Structures are given as structure tokens and as C-alpha cells.
Amino acid sequence: MKRNAWKELALGAAGVLLLLAGCGAPVQGGSNLVGGEDVFTFTRENFPRIDGSTSTVPLAQAICSVLLDESREDVADLTQFSKTTASYAALIYGEKDLLIAAEPAQSVLEIKASQGFAWSMEPFAIEGLVFVVNADNPVDSLSVEQVQKIYTGEITNWSEVGGVDEPITAFQRNENAGSQTMMKKLVMDGLDMMEPEKEYVIGEMGALIEAVRGYDNSAGAIGYTVYYYAKNMNMADGLKILRIDDVPPGAESFRSGAYPFLNPYYVVMAADTPEDSPVAVLYRWILSDAGQYLVDREGYVAVRDVEESA
């Protein structure tokens, strides 16, 4: 998503959510969802087959736990997510019913077009791509241009961005990762990323965090991940999150659009899903006040500050 378009999307999403709240969207937690005069109860037998991004697994566990009235451990079997790109393919081919995921990659859109598939998609949370370095690195902020030049290979030493004289080791994610899609779209903006050595391409988000933390026993590494992981998964010990253009990532800068690298999380289902199906009920609930409250409670940034409207 282009950075200057985020505020328009946020305002549009808020309008959708207000409409949902006024039209009988489910508003009660637990296993019974109350919307207007209708009552819907989720069970394991009728619960939608869900999938999505690695970074939304904790939220999915919370949703299942609340709506099925089971512990997070007990619902772990329902949240075996296949990562962003694979989850969209699973939805398109009818293997899954509903996604809570980052934005689809271009390859997904090509599959969607080839299959003649139509989906319903609404943003329910705001995610930011953040850059992490070792806590001992004296650099606290980078400009958008500096980040781009690091990942095109034009800037190769921390001394070029106000740091010490030390080579920059720039880690990347693999092509199927949602954060790699975000990196190319939000940060590089059409610029070609440098071809990394194989050891600098990390498959799992947690592994990238660990690589940046301790690579070569130095403070020379940099990597990127989504804000939720860096801030809420206790994975940032020994690391620090950089400001971008001196703007720190967080709920305030995400909702205002001040932070430059923003992307929505979407709830997605097939466009022809019946309105009274469990899939559609869950879709609407995630967008409701109750769903938005849960999103915020779990450490994500909901598109709307539900505490202000509670």
C-alpha cells in the first residue's frame, strides 16, 4: 500500500466498522454471538477452517479460545497456519474458509485471476514493517532513503549512516514470507533489492530475529519483521527497533499514518459465502467492536481505537 493512501483506507475501514456495529454485528464474547435477535454458537463442528500469516497465529488462537470457550493450548490444532502466500492459495482452491492475513503477493493475485476467484476482504488491523538491530548499535533512526540504499547494496557500512565503522550485514526473508512482500512494496517501492548470500535469507521470522541479535558476535546486522513480533513476542531482547525518519512505530503513529511503512491485516473469505454461514458470522465478528477489542487486547493495532468508542 502506498504510504500516502493509508489515511484514506483507515477512515474507510472505520466507516465500515461503524456500519457493522449498527447493523447487528456480534457483540458478545464467549461461545454465543449475539447480533440483533439472532444467536449463533460456534462449535468445533461448525468452526471455519482458518489460515493466515505467521504473525497472526497468536490472534487466531485468541479468537478460537474466546469463541469456542477452550484454552489456547486446546485450540492449537485449529491454527496451524501455512504462511501468507500459501494461505491465500488454500482459500482460492477451497482448502480453507477464512484468512486473517497480510496483503497478498502478486503471485497470489495471478492465481486468483487464473481461477476466476472473487473474495471479500476488509482490513481489521494495521501492521508496520520495522527494522531491528543489535541493542549495542549506536544508530537509533534511519531515513527511508537510507533503508533503501542499505538493501540495494549502495550503503554497506554503518559509518555512512552515523554509526561506527563496521560492515552492514543485511538479512532478508524468503520470497513466500509476508514480510518480504511488505518489504518490496512498502520500502523498496520499485527498487531492486540486492541479491543476498544464501546465509542471509531467513525462512522463519523468529530465526531472523535471532540472526540479527547475535550474528558474528557483532552489532553489524540489520533485519526486518512486523511490529507485532518485534514488540509483543518477547523476541526483541538484546535488540532495538529503529525509528524511521525519526518516527517510532506504534499504535499512535500507525493510526495517524506518520510511520512510513504500514500495511493492513485483512480478514478474507470467498465472495459467494452465504451471509448466514459460520464463515460470514466469524468474518463480521472480527470487524465488530468485540473483535476489534480482542485485536487490541492481543497486542495488535486495530484499525479503530475501540477504547475511545467503548
N, C-alpha and C positions, 0 to 999 in steps of 0.2 A: 504494500500500500504506500502511495506517495505520502511523504511527511505532511504536506500542506493540505491533504484531504482528510486527515484524521478527525479534526474537529467536526466536520460535516457528518462523518459516519457516527461519531459519538452522539451528536444531537439527534440524528435519525433513529439510532438504536434506542435512545431514551424515550422517544415518542412511541415506538413500537411497544416498549415495555409498559408504558403508561396505559396504552390501549389494552394490553393483555390484562393488566391489573384491574381495569374497569369492566372487563368482559368475562369475568368468571374464571380467570386462570387459577389453578390450585394454590391455596394459601395456607395449607396446614401441613405440618411435618408429620413424621411417623409413617405408618403404612397406609393410612387413609388420606386420600387427597380430596379436598372439598372444593368444588367450583360451582358457584351458584347453588342450584338444588341437587346437583349430581355428586355422587360419591364414587370414587374409584379406589380400589385396593390393589396394590401391586403384590404379586406373589412370585415365587421363583418360576412358576409355570408360565406366567404371562409377561415376565420382565423382558424388555427388549434386549436383543443381542447388541451390546455396545462395544465400541472400539475408539481409538483415537491416538493422540500423541503421547509419547513417553511422559512428558511433563504434566499431562492431565490425569495420569493414573491415580494420584492421591485424591483428586477431586472426585473421580469416578467411584473410588472406594467409599468416600464420604456419602455420595448420593445413594449408592446401593445400601449402605448401612442405615441411613435415615429412612429410606422408603421401604425397605424390607424388614426393618427393625431387627437387624442382625449385627454382630460385631464386624469390624473391618477385616479381621482375620477370616471370618466365616464367608465373607463375600469376595475374597481374593480370587476365587475361581471364575468370577464373573467379569473381572477386569484384567484379563491377560491381553494387554494391548499390543498391536503389531507395528506400531510407529506410524507416523503421519501418512506417508505415501501409500504404504500397504493398507492402511485402514480405509482410505478413500477407494482404493481398488476393491476392497472387500464389500463396501457399500454398493458400489456400482454393479458388482457381479452377484449381489443378493446374498452374500455370506454374512453380512451384518445389517442391523436395522437402524442404528443411530450412532453418530460420531460426536465426540467433544474433542475438537482437534484444531491445530493451527491451520493456516491458509494452505490450500493445496498447491503442489508444484505444477509447473507447466506440463509435465508428463501426465499428471492426473487429468488435467483439462483435455488433453489429447485423447486419453482413454474414454473420458466422459462423452466427447463428441463422437468418437467412433462407435460407441454403443448406443447413441441416441438417448442417453440417460439425462433426466432432469431431477434436480434436487431442490429442497427448501433449505435455506441457510440463513442464520441470523447470528450476529456477534453477541456473546454473552459476557466476555471478559476482555481486558486489554493486557497484552503481553509486550514486554520490551526485550530487545536483544541487548545484552550487557557484555562488557568486556572485563575480564578478570586478569589480574597479575599477582605475583607473589607480594605478600604484605611488606617485604623489605625493599620493594622497588619504590624509589622516591617519586616517581611520576604519579600524580593523582587525577589528571584530566588530560584528555586528548581531544583535538578537534575532529570533526567529521573528515576533513581532508587528510589529516594525519593517519587516521584509521585506514582510510582507503589506500594511502601510499604504503602503509605497512603491509597490507595484504595484496598489493600489486608487486611488491618487492622493491619499490623505489626508496623507501626508508628501511634501513637494515640495522641501525644502531640506536640504542636508547638516548645517546648524547644528542641525536638530531631532534629529539622532542623534549629536551630539558632534563634528561636523566643522566645516568653515569655512562661512561664509555664501556658498553657491553653489547654484544650482538643480540639482536631480537630473534627469538625463536617463536614463530607464529604458528600456532596449532589451528587446524581446521576440523570440521566434521565431515562425515561421508555424505555422498550425494543424496541418499534417501532420508537424511535427517531433516526434520522440520526447521531446526536452527540454521542449517546450511541454506535452505530455501530463503529464510528470512535474511541471512547474511547477503546473499547475492542480490536480493530485491531491494532491501531497505538501505543497506550500507554501500554496496558496490555500485548500484544504480547504473548498470550497463558496463562498468569497467571489468576487465578480465582479472580474476584472481590469479596470483602466481601459482605455478604448478608445484605443489609441496612434495617433499620427500615422503615416502610411504610411512615412515615412523611418525610423521607429523599429522597424519589423518587418523582421527579417533572415531571409533564406531559408537561408543556409548557416552552419554553425557557425563556420567559420573567419572568415567575414565579420563575424559578431557580435563575435568576439574583437578583430578589427582595429578595429571601430567603437568599442568601449569604450576601446581603447588610445588612440585619437587624435581622438575626436570634438570638433570645435570647438576644438582645441588647448587643452583644459582637462582637469581631473581630475574633472569632474562626472558622468561616465557610470557606469552600472552595467548589468551583464547577467548572464546565467546560461548555464551549459553543464554538461556532465557532467565529473566529476572526471578521467576518463582524458584527455580532450582538454586540459584546462587544465594538467594535471601532466606528461603524458608526450609531448605532441606539440610541445614547444618553442614553444608558441603564447602562453605567458604572459610573455614578455619585455616589460618595461615595464608589467606588470600585477601585481596580487596577488590571491590568493584569500582571501576573508573567512572568519573564524571565525563560526560561528552559535551563539548562546548561549555564546560563548567556547570552543566545541569546534572544533578544527581537523579538516578532513576528512582521511581517510587510512585505511589498512588496519586499524589498531587500533580507531579509532572506528567504522568500518563494521562490523567483525565483532562488536564489543561492543554495537552499537546506540546508542552515545552520540551520534553525529551524527544530527540530526533528519530529514534529507531523503534517505532511502535507498530504492532500488528494485532489484529483481533484473534481471539479464540472463537471458534464457531461451534454451534450446535447444528447438526446436519442430518436430514433424513430424505428419503425419496419423495419427490413432489406429489406423487399419487398416493401417499399414505393416507388411509381413512382417518377422518378427524376424530372419531371415537375410539381409535385403536390405542393400545398401551404405548406404542411408539409416539404417537402425536401427543398423548397426555404428558409423557415424560419431556418431550420437546418443549411444550408450553410451560411446564413446571420449572424447568431450568431458567426460562426467561421471566418467570414471575418474581414477585417480591421475595417469596420464601426461597426460591432458587438463588436469586441474587444475594440474599443474606448468607446463604451457605457458601457461595463462591467467595465472598469477602472473608467469612469466618475461617475458611481453609487457607487463607494467605494469598489468594489470587486478587487481582484488581478487577472487580465487577465493573461493567460499563456504566453503572449508576451507583452513586453513593447511597445505599439503602438506609443507612443510619439517619441521613438527613430527612428522608421522607417517612421514616417509621413513626 
